[in-house]
Amino acid sequence: MITPPRQRLRLLPGTFVVERLPEGAVVGDGWVALVRAPDGLTVVRAAGPRDSGERWAALYGEESGHDLDVPGMLAAIVSPLASAAIPVFVASTFRADLVFVPVERVAASAVALRAAGHHVEVPVDLS
């Protein structure tokens, strides 16, 4: 069995929205992640004052960057969050993962991740 690696995560500034757009949609600037799949385009972008719906906070593991062949990096983050019943949306980069959690669950996310042995940098007023 592989021991999940401990990681160093930080909360990115701002909040985000996750949207699903129809196939062929054109997206302007301001996006953080784009995923085009057969069922359409998923866009993660900074939340604006007029956005309604759920807002997400982003935890980023850039200091724990890894090559693509390192097993268990994402599982080590999402497993403790799943055990704490915290929903996630994930966008992976070549070296690290962006793990989005509902804004109102940031403090609980930090608690769950720290209990799993990760270092989580979240401002004091949120945790």
Residue pairs with C-beta under 8 A, 6 or more apart in sequence:
2 71
2 72
3 72
4 72
4 75
4 76
4 79
4 116
5 64
5 66
5 70
5 72
5 73
5 76
6 76
6 117
6 118
6 119
7 61
7 63
7 64
7 73
7 76
7 77
7 118
7 119
8 61
8 63
8 64
8 118
8 119
8 121
9 59
9 60
9 61
9 64
9 77
9 99
9 113
9 118
9 119
9 120
9 121
10 59
10 60
10 62
10 63
10 120
10 121
10 122
11 57
11 58
11 59
11 60
11 106
11 120
11 121
11 122
11 123
11 126
12 57
12 58
12 59
12 60
12 98
14 46
14 47
15 46
15 47
15 55
15 56
15 57
15 103
16 32
16 44
16 45
16 46
16 47
16 55
16 56
16 57
16 58
16 100
17 44
17 45
17 46
17 47
17 51
17 53
17 54
17 55
17 56
18 42
18 43
18 44
18 54
18 56
18 89
18 100
19 42
19 43
19 44
19 45
20 39
20 40
20 41
20 42
20 43
21 27
21 40
21 41
21 42
21 43
22 40
22 41
23 36
23 38
23 39
23 40
23 41
25 40
25 41
27 34
27 41
27 43
30 45
30 46
31 43
31 44
31 45
32 44
32 45
32 46
32 58
32 91
32 98
33 42
33 43
33 44
33 91
33 98
34 41
34 42
34 43
34 44
35 41
35 42
35 91
36 42
44 56
44 89
44 91
44 98
44 100
47 55
54 102
55 102
55 103
56 89
56 100
56 101
56 102
56 103
57 100
57 101
57 102
57 103
57 106
58 98
58 99
58 100
59 77
59 98
59 99
59 100
59 101
59 109
59 113
59 120
60 96
60 97
60 98
60 99
61 73
61 77
61 96
61 97
61 99
62 95
62 96
64 73
64 96
65 95
65 96
66 73
66 95
66 96
67 95
68 94
73 97
74 90
74 92
74 97
74 99
76 116
76 118
77 97
77 99
77 113
77 118
78 88
78 90
78 99
79 116
80 112
80 113
80 115
80 116
80 118
81 88
81 99
81 101
81 109
81 112
81 113
82 88
83 112
84 108
84 109
84 111
84 112
86 101
86 102
86 105
86 108
86 109
86 112
87 101
87 102
87 105
88 99
88 100
88 101
89 99
89 100
90 97
90 98
90 99
90 100
91 97
91 98
91 100
92 98
101 109
106 122
106 126
106 127
107 122
107 126
107 127
109 120
110 120
110 122
110 126
110 127
111 127
113 120
114 120
120 127
